[in-house]
Amino acid sequence: MQSPVVVLNTSKQRESGHKAQMSNIAAGKTVADVVRTCLGPRAMLKMLLDPMGGITLTNDGFAILRECEVAHPAAKSMIELSRTQDDEVGDGTTSVIILAGEMLAISAPFLERKIHPVVILRGFQKALDDAQTILRSIAVPVDTNDRDQMLGLIKSAIGTKFVSRWNDLMCNLALSAVQTVAFRTADVEPAKVDDDSKMDVDTVAPAASAPGTGASAVGALPSAPAAAAPGGADKQGAAKSGSGAGSATTTTTTITGAAAAASGAATVSASASGAGSNAVSSAAAADNDGKKTLETDVREVDIKRFVRVEKVPGGEIEESRVLDGVMVNKDVVHPKMRRLIENPRIVLLDCPLEYKKGESQTNIEVTRESDWARILEIEEEQIKQMCEKIAAAKPDIVITEKGVSDLAQHFLVKNNITALRRMRKTDNNRIARATGARIVSSPDELKERDVGTGCGLFSVDKIGDEYFSFFTKCANPKACTILLRGPGKDTLNEIDRNLQDAMCVARNVLFSPYLCPGGGATEMALSVQLAQRAKSDVSGVEQWPYAGVAEAMEVIPRTLIQNGGGNAIRVLTELRAKHAAGQSTWGVDGEKGVAADMTQYGVWEPLAVKLQTIKTAIDSASLLLRVDDIVSGTAKKSE
């Protein structure tokens, strides 16, 4: 008898076939169970201890999973999901994990019945395409200029978080910050707009306007297939940069979370494809009556670079505020420099105000004392020249990213110039954006146009034990600082995490001004409508996984009911009846665990977040189901 041929190293762990699939499903369900209690307004907090002994207290799905150390590859893949969701839209990190875990759970019976994974995936994909169409049909437009509507929306996003007791304050902070840094078409110089329009889609109406530019999204949807391709637009060759709500929004920048989520594209191509430009022109044609679409003028909202959250322990949380400018944790370098300047002229440098040392090590042999004195004089003259060139621009404040020598401080004080040194690059960029200054890499290149005059007041104040420099009362700040006060570091860190979510929600809506009912109403609507379509539109074996997706969608309202202490079976049955009768805005009151109409309860979520959640969850479940062999790099555990 022929001896077996060993191809793979037998000392490694290996799972294959059905066992590998069931192992992946078990891992996915376990990760989902970790964050299941963190969903909804009655969410529980998790306390995590990191290896350094630091404590994290949070109910944010991504923050929890980021701290978890997992060994199973499928569990690691699930944690990546939550990171993707956080990067793309900044909200829904818990929902996406719970939904993906449920998608895997409903696949287990199909695999037990020996249905091939590819057939299951085909059913999933069909359900995903239909789910996106249904989502857009129940979405309603929102006026992004209506502050009350926007505040209500952000409230529902952070109502489930730790900061919900300071709801009004946090919503105002988030909305003010996002509206401050929003870069609109009007902020671009006319010449630049012209240049952009030549290389890109029409800048007048860059948003290939989302489904239903007019009164209601529902009525306009079916008649705009190019603008609202049901997610499967990639296959059909429809506008890749024009599918979804408000997708082709930015012309020169990369598309941010919401637009990418709605369109399925990561960036807008430099020149619009034929289909994309058709979508734009059709949107413009539909808009001939002179009404501008809501989302046309927002070009860029860069929260990460231009909104800085400065956490200062101490004081009351109610003292937190958004500054109309920038604040940095720096004091002036010399005690005699001015600490309060109105309408300052600001110069930003990227070079040291010190004697320039040679590139390589230099040895000088000095034989006469006069030569040594001359060498010191040359150093002084060089610094004096630099300071004179700076003084020629008549600035009140000089900020440099490098050091300022004692001698340079002396010359600057003589010229009545205040200096700040060792500024972080990111802070320097924010100051440049807020004050209109330009960062210069050498005093020789300093020109009048590089001086920033947009700041109304410079002051140095002491908060707690530290000194902070404030650049406030800026004329048109496109960067800002949120000053957070609070009792302790852990509390401030959690408020910061919640505030980031709130700002992401506001940003998403600026790009894609469409909302879906929250409180599990959207998932319930998807569940009921997909179940109806499964009976009428889908045939063969694919019908089972298709109906399985409909069943999995119920996990969100069910979890909300359970976390709110309600009767899951009774409330879900009531919701099914409401949705079957066409009342698609009924969801769960997460506080009490009972059914409620979301239009009256006032909980709405951005369409972009919902689209991204469902896409990410189904795609990741599909990915894990295709795995039929796991070969681990670690050795087998000893028996």
C-alpha positions in Angstrom: 0.0 0.0 0.0 1.3 3.5 -1.0 2.4 5.7 2.0 0.5 9.0 2.3 2.2 12.1 0.8 2.5 14.9 3.3 2.3 18.3 1.6 1.4 20.7 4.4 3.4 20.8 7.6 1.5 18.5 10.0 2.6 20.3 13.1 0.4 23.4 12.1 -3.2 23.8 13.1 -5.6 23.2 10.2 -9.4 23.3 9.9 -11.0 22.6 6.6 -14.4 22.3 4.9 -17.5 22.4 7.0 -15.6 22.6 10.3 -13.8 25.8 9.1 -17.1 27.4 8.1 -18.7 26.6 11.5 -15.6 27.8 13.3 -15.9 31.2 11.5 -19.6 31.5 12.3 -19.0 30.7 16.0 -16.2 33.4 16.1 -18.4 36.0 14.4 -21.3 35.3 16.8 -19.0 35.5 19.8 -17.7 39.0 18.8 -21.3 40.2 18.2 -22.3 39.0 21.6 -19.5 41.1 23.2 -21.1 44.3 22.0 -24.8 43.3 21.9 -25.6 45.0 25.2 -24.0 48.2 23.9 -26.8 49.1 21.5 -29.5 51.7 22.2 -30.1 54.3 24.8 -30.2 51.8 27.6 -26.7 50.5 26.6 -24.4 49.1 29.2 -20.8 50.4 29.5 -17.8 48.1 29.3 -14.7 48.6 31.4 -11.5 47.6 29.7 -8.1 47.4 31.3 -5.1 47.7 28.9 -1.7 46.1 29.4 -0.3 49.4 30.7 -2.9 49.5 33.4 -5.0 52.2 31.8 -8.8 52.0 32.0 -11.3 52.5 29.1 -14.9 53.1 30.0 -17.1 53.1 27.0 -20.1 51.7 25.1 -18.7 52.6 21.7 -18.5 49.4 19.6 -15.2 50.2 17.9 -13.5 51.5 21.1 -14.4 48.2 22.8 -13.3 45.8 20.0 -10.1 47.8 19.4 -9.0 47.0 23.0 -10.0 43.3 22.7 -7.2 40.9 21.9 -8.5 38.0 19.7 -6.8 35.0 18.3 -9.3 33.7 15.8 -8.7 35.1 12.3 -12.5 35.5 11.6 -12.9 37.4 14.8 -10.1 39.7 13.7 -11.8 40.3 10.4 -15.0 41.3 12.3 -13.1 43.8 14.3 -11.7 45.3 11.1 -15.4 45.8 10.0 -16.0 48.1 12.9 -12.8 50.0 12.0 -14.0 50.4 8.4 -17.4 51.7 9.6 -15.7 54.1 12.0 -13.4 55.5 9.2 -16.1 55.7 6.6 -19.1 57.2 8.4 -18.1 57.4 12.1 -21.3 55.9 13.5 -23.1 52.5 13.6 -20.0 50.6 14.7 -22.0 48.5 17.1 -24.9 47.8 14.7 -22.6 46.6 12.0 -21.0 44.0 14.2 -24.3 42.7 15.6 -25.8 42.6 12.0 -22.7 40.8 10.6 -22.8 38.3 13.5 -26.5 37.6 12.8 -25.9 37.2 9.1 -23.4 34.5 9.9 -25.7 32.9 12.4 -28.6 32.5 9.8 -26.1 30.9 7.4 -25.4 28.0 9.7 -28.6 26.0 9.0 -28.2 26.4 5.2 -24.6 25.0 5.5 -26.0 22.1 7.6 -28.4 21.4 4.8 -25.5 21.1 2.4 -26.4 24.3 0.4 -23.3 25.5 -1.4 -21.9 28.8 0.0 -21.9 30.3 -3.5 -25.7 29.8 -3.7 -26.1 31.4 -0.2 -24.0 34.4 -1.3 -26.0 34.8 -4.5 -29.1 35.1 -2.3 -27.3 37.5 0.0 -26.2 39.8 -2.8 -29.7 39.9 -4.3 -31.1 40.9 -0.9 -28.4 43.6 -0.5 -29.3 45.2 -3.9 -33.0 45.2 -3.0 -32.3 46.4 0.5 -30.5 49.5 -0.9 -33.4 50.3 -3.1 -35.8 49.9 -0.2 -33.6 52.1 2.0 -33.6 55.0 -0.6 -37.4 54.7 -1.0 -38.0 55.3 2.8 -35.4 58.0 3.1 -36.6 61.6 3.4 -34.7 64.8 2.5 -33.5 67.2 5.2 -32.7 70.9 5.0 -29.1 71.1 6.2 -29.5 74.9 6.9 -32.3 74.3 9.4 -30.3 74.2 12.7 -33.2 72.6 14.7 -33.5 69.7 12.3 -29.8 69.1 12.4 -29.7 69.2 16.2 -32.5 66.7 16.4 -30.6 64.4 14.1 -27.4 64.6 16.1 -29.4 64.1 19.3 -30.7 60.8 18.1 -27.1 59.8 17.2 -25.6 60.5 20.6 -28.8 59.7 22.6 -27.4 56.2 23.1 -24.1 57.4 24.4 -22.7 58.4 27.8 -23.0 62.1 27.0 -26.8 61.9 26.4 -27.5 63.8 29.7 -25.7 66.8 28.2 -27.5 66.3 24.9 -28.2 69.9 23.9 -24.7 71.1 24.8 -22.9 68.3 22.9 -25.2 68.6 19.8 -24.5 72.3 19.6 -20.7 71.7 20.0 -20.7 69.1 17.2 -22.9 71.1 14.8 -21.0 74.4 15.3 -17.6 72.7 14.8 -18.7 71.0 11.6 -20.4 74.1 10.1 -17.2 76.1 11.0 -14.9 73.7 9.0 -17.3 73.0 6.2 -15.6 74.2 3.0 -18.1 75.4 0.5 -18.0 76.5 -3.1 -18.3 80.1 -2.1 -15.0 79.8 -0.1 -13.0 79.0 -3.3 -11.6 81.8 -5.3 -13.5 82.2 -8.6 -10.5 81.5 -10.7 -10.0 78.2 -8.9 -13.6 77.2 -9.5 -13.2 77.8 -13.2 -10.1 75.6 -13.3 -11.8 72.8 -11.4 -14.8 72.9 -13.6 -12.7 72.3 -16.7 -11.2 69.1 -15.3 -14.3 67.9 -13.4 -18.0 67.8 -13.4 -20.0 71.0 -13.3 -19.1 72.9 -10.1 -22.4 74.7 -10.2 -24.2 71.4 -9.4 -21.6 68.9 -8.5 -23.8 66.7 -6.4 -25.4 64.3 -8.9 -28.3 65.0 -6.9 -29.6 62.5 -4.8 -32.8 60.7 -5.1 -35.6 63.2 -5.2 -34.2 66.7 -5.3 -37.6 68.2 -4.8 -40.3 67.6 -2.2 -40.0 64.0 -1.5 -37.4 61.3 -2.0 -40.1 58.6 -2.4 -41.8 60.0 -5.4 -38.6 60.9 -7.3 -36.7 57.7 -6.8 -38.1 55.3 -9.5 -37.7 58.0 -12.2 -34.0 58.6 -11.5 -32.3 55.2 -12.0 -28.9 56.8 -12.8 -28.9 58.9 -9.7 -30.2 56.2 -7.4 -28.8 53.0 -8.8 -29.6 50.3 -6.2 -26.0 49.6 -5.1 -25.6 47.1 -7.9 -24.8 50.0 -10.2 -21.3 48.8 -10.6 -22.4 45.7 -12.4 -24.9 47.5 -14.6 -22.4 50.1 -15.7 -24.5 52.9 -14.2 -22.8 56.0 -12.8 -20.3 54.8 -10.3 -19.7 58.3 -9.1 -23.4 59.1 -9.4 -25.1 56.3 -7.6 -26.5 57.0 -4.2 -27.5 60.0 -2.2 -25.3 63.0 -2.9 -22.4 61.1 -4.1 -20.5 63.1 -6.7 -20.2 66.0 -4.2 -16.6 67.1 -4.0 -14.7 67.9 -7.2 -11.1 67.9 -6.2 -11.1 66.3 -2.8 -11.5 62.6 -1.9 -15.0 61.7 -1.2 -15.6 61.6 2.6 -17.5 59.0 4.5 -21.1 59.7 3.7 -20.6 60.1 0.0 -18.4 57.1 -0.3 -20.9 55.1 1.7 -23.8 56.1 -0.5 -22.0 55.6 -3.8 -19.8 52.6 -3.1 -16.9 54.5 -4.6 -13.9 55.7 -2.6 -13.0 58.7 -4.6 -14.4 60.8 -7.4 -12.4 60.3 -10.6 -10.6 63.3 -12.0 -12.9 63.4 -15.0 -16.5 62.3 -14.7 -17.3 59.2 -16.7 -20.1 59.5 -19.3 -22.7 58.0 -17.1 -21.6 60.2 -14.2 -21.9 63.4 -16.2 -25.3 62.3 -17.5 -26.4 61.9 -13.9 -25.2 65.4 -13.2 -26.8 67.0 -16.2 -30.1 65.2 -15.5 -30.0 66.5 -12.0 -29.3 70.0 -13.4 -32.2 69.6 -15.9 -34.5 68.5 -13.1 -33.5 71.6 -11.3 -34.2 74.2 -14.0 -36.7 76.1 -11.9 -33.8 77.9 -10.2 -33.9 76.0 -6.9 -30.5 74.9 -5.9 -30.1 71.3 -4.6 -29.3 71.2 -0.9 -26.0 69.5 -1.1 -24.3 71.3 -4.0 -22.1 73.8 -2.2 -20.4 71.6 0.4 -17.0 70.6 -0.9 -15.0 69.4 2.0 -15.5 68.8 5.8 -12.2 67.6 7.2 -12.9 66.9 10.9 -9.7 65.0 11.5 -7.3 67.8 10.5 -9.2 71.0 11.3 -11.2 70.2 14.4 -9.1 69.8 17.5 -10.6 68.6 20.7 -8.6 70.0 23.7 -9.4 68.1 26.8 -8.7 70.0 30.0 -9.6 68.2 33.2 -11.4 70.2 35.9 -14.3 72.6 35.8 -17.9 71.8 34.8 -18.9 69.9 31.6 -21.2 72.9 30.9 -18.1 75.1 30.5 -17.2 73.3 27.2 -17.4 75.4 24.1 -16.4 75.7 20.5 -13.9 78.5 19.9 -14.3 80.8 16.8 -10.6 80.1 16.2 -7.8 77.9 17.5 -6.3 77.2 21.0 -2.9 75.7 21.6 -1.2 74.5 24.8 1.7 77.0 24.5 2.9 80.0 26.4 4.9 82.9 25.0 8.7 82.3 25.1 9.7 85.5 26.9 8.1 87.0 30.0 8.2 90.5 28.5 6.3 89.6 25.4 2.7 90.8 25.0 0.0 88.3 26.1 -3.1 90.2 24.8 -3.2 91.6 21.3 -6.2 92.8 19.3 -6.3 92.2 15.5 -2.7 90.7 15.5 -0.7 90.3 12.4 0.5 86.7 12.4 3.6 85.1 10.8 3.9 81.3 10.7 7.4 79.8 10.2 8.7 76.3 9.5 12.3 77.1 10.4 14.4 77.6 13.6 15.2 81.1 14.8 18.6 79.9 15.9 22.2 79.9 14.6 22.4 77.5 11.7 24.9 74.8 12.5 26.7 73.0 9.7 25.3 69.9 8.1 28.3 67.8 9.1 30.5 68.0 12.2 32.9 70.9 11.9 36.1 71.5 13.9 37.6 75.0 14.0 41.0 75.6 15.4 41.3 79.2 16.8 44.7 80.6 17.4 43.8 84.2 18.3 41.2 85.4 20.8 39.9 88.0 18.3 39.0 85.2 15.8 36.9 83.5 18.5 35.1 86.8 19.2 34.5 87.2 15.5 32.9 83.7 15.2 30.5 84.6 18.0 29.7 87.9 16.3 28.9 86.1 13.0 26.4 83.9 14.9 24.8 87.0 16.4 24.7 88.8 13.1 23.0 85.9 11.4 20.2 85.7 14.1 19.9 89.5 14.0 19.4 89.5 10.2 16.7 86.8 10.5 14.9 88.9 13.1 15.1 92.0 11.0 13.6 90.3 8.0 10.8 89.1 10.2 10.3 92.6 11.7 10.2 94.1 8.2 6.8 92.3 7.7 5.5 94.2 10.9 4.0 91.1 12.6 2.7 91.1 16.1 3.1 87.3 16.6 5.6 84.9 15.2 5.0 81.2 15.5 7.6 78.6 14.5 7.6 74.8 14.5 11.2 74.8 15.6 13.2 76.5 18.4 13.8 80.2 19.2 17.2 81.0 20.7 17.6 83.4 23.6 19.2 86.0 21.3 16.3 85.8 18.9 13.9 86.3 21.8 15.9 89.5 22.8 15.6 91.0 19.2 11.9 90.0 18.9 11.1 91.7 22.3 12.9 94.8 21.1 10.6 94.9 18.1 7.6 94.3 20.3 6.9 90.9 18.7 5.4 88.0 20.6 6.8 84.5 19.8 5.6 80.9 20.3 8.0 78.1 19.6 7.9 74.3 18.9 4.4 74.4 17.5 3.1 71.0 16.2 2.7 70.8 12.4 -1.0 70.1 12.8 -1.6 73.1 15.1 0.3 75.3 12.7 -1.9 74.2 9.8 -5.0 74.9 11.9 -3.8 78.4 12.8 -2.9 79.0 9.1 -6.5 78.0 8.1 -8.1 80.1 10.8 -6.1 83.3 10.4 -5.4 83.3 6.7 -1.6 83.2 7.2 0.7 81.0 5.1 3.4 78.9 6.5 6.8 80.1 5.3 10.0 78.0 5.4 12.5 80.8 5.6 12.4 84.5 6.8 13.9 85.5 3.4 10.8 84.4 1.6 8.4 86.4 3.8 6.0 88.6 1.9 3.0 90.7 2.9 0.5 88.1 1.5 1.9 85.5 3.9 0.9 87.5 7.0 -2.4 86.4 8.6 -4.8 89.1 9.6 -8.0 87.1 10.0 -7.6 86.7 13.8 -9.5 89.2 16.0 -7.9 88.5 19.4 -4.8 86.8 20.7 -4.6 86.0 24.4 -2.8 83.7 26.8 -4.9 82.3 29.6 -4.2 79.9 32.4 -6.6 77.0 32.7 -5.9 74.6 35.6 -2.1 74.4 35.9 -1.2 75.1 32.2 -1.1 78.1 30.0 -3.0 78.1 26.7 -2.7 80.5 23.8 -6.1 81.5 22.2 -6.5 82.8 18.6 -10.2 83.8 18.7 -12.7 86.1 17.0 -11.5 85.0 13.6 -13.3 86.5 10.7 -13.9 83.3 8.7 -12.2 80.4 10.6 -12.2 77.2 8.6 -10.6 75.5 11.6 -11.6 75.4 15.2 -10.9 74.0 18.6 -13.5 72.4 20.9 -12.5 73.1 24.6 -13.8 70.2 26.7 -14.0 70.5 30.5 -14.9 67.7 32.8 -14.3 66.0 36.1 -11.7 63.4 35.1 -9.6 62.0 32.3 -11.8 58.9 31.7 -15.0 61.0 31.4 -13.3 63.4 29.0 -12.0 60.6 26.8 -15.5 59.1 26.6 -17.1 62.5 25.8 -14.4 63.0 23.1 -15.3 59.6 21.5 -19.0 60.5 21.6 -18.3 64.0 20.2 -16.4 62.4 17.2 -19.5 60.3 16.4 -21.8 63.3 16.6 -19.5 65.4 14.2 -19.3 62.5 11.8 -23.1 62.3 11.7 -23.4 66.0 11.0 -20.7 65.7 8.3 -22.5 62.8 6.6 -25.8 64.7 6.4 -24.1 67.8 4.9 -22.9 65.6 2.1 -25.9 63.4 1.8 -29.0 65.2 3.2 -31.3 62.2 3.5 -32.5 60.6 6.7 -34.0 57.2 7.6 -36.2 56.5 10.7 -34.1 55.3 13.6 -34.9 53.0 16.5 -34.8 49.8 14.4 -37.6 51.1 12.2 -35.4 51.0 9.0 -34.2 47.5 9.7 -37.8 46.4 10.4 -39.0 47.9 7.2 -36.2 46.1 5.3 -37.1 42.9 7.1 -40.8 43.0 6.2 -40.3 44.2 2.6 -37.5 41.7 1.9 -39.7 38.9 3.3 -42.5 39.9 0.9 -40.2 40.0 -2.1 -38.7 36.6 -1.1 -42.1 35.1 -1.7 -42.9 36.9 -5.0 -39.6 37.8 -6.7 -37.1 35.1 -5.8 -37.3 31.4 -6.8 -35.3 28.3 -6.2 -32.8 27.6 -3.5 -31.7 31.3 -3.4 -35.1 32.1 -1.8 -33.9 30.6 1.6 -30.8 32.8 2.1 -32.7 35.8 0.7 -35.5 35.3 3.3 -32.7 34.7 5.9 -31.4 38.2 5.3 -34.9 39.5 6.0 -34.9 37.5 9.3 -31.4 38.7 10.3 -32.5 42.4 9.9 -34.8 41.9 12.9 -31.8 41.5 15.2 -31.4 45.3 15.6 -35.0 46.0 16.9 -34.9 42.8 18.9 -31.7 43.8 20.7 -33.1 47.3 21.3 -36.2 45.8 22.9 -34.1 43.4 25.1 -31.7 46.2 26.2 -34.7 48.4 27.1 -36.2 45.6 29.1 -39.2 45.0 26.8 -41.0 41.8 25.7 -39.2 41.0 22.4 -41.8 38.6 20.9 -44.8 40.9 21.6 -43.2 44.1 20.4 -41.7 42.5 17.3 -45.1 41.0 16.4 -46.7 44.5 16.8 -43.9 46.1 14.6 -44.4 43.4 11.9 -48.1 44.2 11.7 -47.4 48.0 11.5 -44.9 47.6 8.7 -47.0 45.1 6.8 -49.7 47.8 6.8 -47.2 50.2 5.2 -46.3 52.3 8.4 -42.5 52.1 7.8 -41.6 54.7 10.4 -42.5 52.5 13.4 -39.6 51.4 15.5 -38.6 50.8 19.1 -38.6 53.3 21.9 -35.2 52.2 23.3 -35.9 53.8 26.7 -39.0 51.6 27.5 -38.6 48.8 25.0 -42.0 49.4 23.4 -43.1 50.2 19.8 -43.2 53.9 18.9 -43.6 56.1 15.7 -40.2 57.6 15.0 -41.7 60.7 13.3 -43.2 61.6 16.7 -40.4 60.1 18.8 -37.9 62.1 16.8 -35.2 59.6 16.2 -33.6 59.8 12.7 -30.4 58.5 11.3 -28.4 59.5 8.1 -29.1 57.3 5.1 -25.3 57.1 4.5 -24.8 55.3 7.8 -27.6 52.8 7.2 -26.3 52.1 3.7 -22.8 51.5 4.9 -23.9 49.3 7.8 -25.9 47.0 5.7 -23.3 46.8 2.9 -20.4 46.2 5.3 -22.3 43.6 7.3 -23.5 41.5 4.3 -20.2 41.8 2.5 -18.2 40.6 5.5 -20.5 37.7 6.1 -20.2 36.8 2.5 -16.4 36.9 2.8 -16.2 34.7 5.8 -18.6 32.1 4.3 -16.3 31.7 1.3 -13.5 30.5 3.6 -13.3 26.7 3.6 -9.8 26.2 4.9 -8.0 27.8 7.9 -4.3 27.0 8.1 -2.8 28.6 11.2 0.8 29.7 11.5 0.9 28.5 15.1 1.8 25.0 16.1 -0.9 22.5 17.3 -1.7 22.6 21.0 -0.1 19.7 22.8 -2.6 17.0 23.6 
